[in-house]
Amino acid sequence: MLALRPNCEYCDRDLPPDSPDARICSYECTFCADCVETVLFDVCPNCGGGFVPRPIRPSTERRPGVSLARQPASDERVRLKYGRSEVAAFVRAVRDIPPQAGSASRRAPAISPTGRDESSRAARAAAE
């Protein structure tokens, strides 16, 4: 069952359970539609997958025990664990690769602690 997280992990905007602006990836990372469209370009900064609109759980109990009242949304706010520059580098590296492409093609670039893309250095080292 989806947790229905209460906020955008990027900008911390409130996303109530009935918000049509909530977007989730297959791991239920939660972001607002504005961040997905203008900052993340449909790339989850945590897993590299794409996003879909988050379903809205019915507030009315149409079947016994199944409703927002019986299974409430999470109140635990989640924040992105990566810095904005690291997210931007990751998104730039994978945004033109469809999520359904092979996992190796949408792999995160190696980012150094200084925020520089080290993927070419890592590739050269692996080839040696």
C-alpha positions as CSV (number, residue, x, y, z in Angstrom):
1,M,0.0,0.0,0.0
2,L,1.3,3.5,-0.9
3,A,2.4,5.6,2.0
4,L,1.1,8.8,0.4
5,R,4.0,10.9,1.7
6,P,3.1,14.5,2.7
7,N,5.6,16.5,0.8
8,C,7.8,17.1,-2.2
9,E,11.3,15.7,-1.5
10,Y,12.9,18.5,-3.5
11,C,11.1,21.7,-2.5
12,D,9.2,20.5,0.6
13,R,5.9,21.7,-0.8
14,D,2.9,20.1,1.0
15,L,1.2,17.3,-1.0
16,P,-1.9,16.3,0.8
17,P,-3.3,12.8,0.0
18,D,-5.8,14.2,-2.5
19,S,-3.3,16.4,-4.3
20,P,-3.4,16.0,-8.1
21,D,0.1,17.6,-8.2
22,A,1.9,14.7,-6.5
23,R,4.2,12.5,-8.6
24,I,5.8,9.2,-7.6
25,C,8.4,6.9,-9.0
26,S,8.3,3.1,-8.7
27,Y,9.9,3.3,-5.3
28,E,7.3,5.9,-4.2
29,C,9.8,8.8,-4.1
30,T,7.4,11.7,-4.0
31,F,7.8,15.1,-5.8
32,C,5.5,17.9,-6.9
33,A,4.6,18.2,-10.5
34,D,6.4,21.5,-10.8
35,C,9.7,20.1,-9.6
36,V,9.3,17.0,-11.8
37,E,8.6,19.1,-14.9
38,T,11.0,22.1,-14.4
39,V,13.9,20.7,-12.3
40,L,14.0,17.0,-12.5
41,F,12.8,16.6,-16.1
42,D,11.0,13.4,-15.3
43,V,14.1,11.7,-13.7
44,C,13.9,10.5,-10.2
45,P,17.1,11.7,-8.5
46,N,17.1,8.7,-6.2
47,C,16.6,5.8,-8.7
48,G,16.8,7.3,-12.2
49,G,13.3,6.1,-13.1
50,G,10.4,8.2,-14.4
51,F,7.3,9.5,-12.6
52,V,3.6,9.0,-12.7
53,P,0.7,10.9,-11.0
54,R,0.2,9.6,-7.5
55,P,-3.2,7.8,-7.2
56,I,-5.7,9.5,-4.8
57,R,-6.9,7.2,-2.1
58,P,-10.7,7.4,-1.7
59,S,-11.8,9.3,1.5
60,T,-15.1,7.4,1.4
61,E,-15.1,3.8,2.5
62,R,-16.6,2.1,-0.6
63,R,-15.5,-1.3,0.6
64,P,-15.2,-2.4,4.2
65,G,-11.9,-1.2,5.7
66,V,-10.6,0.5,2.6
67,S,-10.4,4.3,2.7
68,L,-8.1,7.1,3.7
69,A,-9.8,7.1,7.1
70,R,-8.9,3.4,7.6
71,Q,-5.4,3.6,6.0
72,P,-4.3,7.2,6.6
73,A,-1.5,8.9,4.6
74,S,1.9,9.1,6.1
75,D,2.8,12.2,8.1
76,E,6.6,11.5,7.8
77,R,8.3,14.2,5.7
78,V,11.0,12.9,3.5
79,R,13.8,15.1,2.2
80,L,16.1,14.5,-0.7
81,K,19.5,13.1,0.5
82,Y,21.5,14.6,-2.4
83,G,22.5,18.2,-2.8
84,R,21.0,20.3,-5.6
85,S,24.2,20.4,-7.7
86,E,24.5,16.6,-7.5
87,V,20.8,16.2,-8.5
88,A,21.4,18.6,-11.4
89,A,24.4,16.6,-12.6
90,F,22.6,13.3,-12.3
91,V,19.5,14.6,-14.2
92,R,21.7,16.1,-17.0
93,A,23.5,12.7,-17.3
94,V,20.4,10.6,-17.7
95,R,17.4,12.7,-18.7
96,D,17.6,11.8,-22.4
97,I,17.6,8.0,-21.7
98,P,14.1,6.5,-21.4
99,P,13.5,4.8,-18.0
100,Q,12.7,1.5,-19.8
101,A,16.2,1.5,-21.4
102,G,18.6,-1.1,-20.0
103,S,19.8,-0.4,-16.4
104,A,23.4,0.1,-17.5
105,S,22.4,3.0,-19.8
106,R,20.6,4.9,-17.1
107,R,23.2,4.5,-14.3
108,A,24.2,7.4,-12.2
109,P,27.5,9.2,-13.1
110,A,30.2,8.9,-10.6
111,I,30.2,12.2,-8.7
112,S,33.2,13.2,-6.6
113,P,32.8,14.8,-3.1
114,T,33.5,18.1,-4.8
115,G,30.5,17.6,-7.1
116,R,32.5,16.9,-10.3
117,D,31.4,14.2,-12.7
118,E,34.0,11.5,-12.4
119,S,32.4,9.0,-14.7
120,S,35.0,9.3,-17.5
121,R,37.8,8.9,-15.0
122,A,36.1,5.8,-13.6
123,A,35.6,4.4,-17.1
124,R,39.3,4.9,-18.0
125,A,40.4,3.3,-14.8
126,A,38.1,0.2,-15.4
127,A,39.5,-0.1,-19.0
128,E,43.1,-0.2,-17.7
